Amino acid sequence: MEASGGPRLTDGVVTLRLASAADLPFLAEMTLLAAFPPGPLPDGAREMARVVRWTLDWGRPGDAGVVAWRDGNRVGAAWCQRRRTRRRP
């Protein structure tokens, strides 16, 4: 995969649906497109902490997301994770 900017929209309707755990591979792909400039990805990009952190453990209570669809294809996504804080003893 190359970070190429993704699909180009020319016409048609874009619909949104709630993201689910089944969308995690797509969310990870979208993270790669956002994290690096267009072109070949660096070695190990998929495992870099700055990439993995956006999808690691996603889908817990309080997390939310949507996936954009056009003509039966996923064309984008937006998601967030509820911030979890560690309690100090």
C-alpha positions, 0 to 999 in steps of 0.5 A: 500500500502507498499513501496516495490520498485515497479514492477520488470522488467524482459524483454520487452520494456519500453515506455514513454508517457507524464503525464497528470492530469489523472496520478496524483494518480499514481504520488502520489503513486510513491512519496510514494515509493520514500519518505519512506523506504520499509515496511509499510507506517507511519500513515497519509503518504499520507497527509504529507507535504513532500509527498503532495508537489510533486503533489499539483497543478501539471499540471499547465503551465510549469510543465512536466512529463512522465510515463513509461509503460511496457506490458500495466502497468505503472512502473514508472514516472518522473515529475517536477513543474515549481517553482512559486515565490511570488512577494513581494509588 
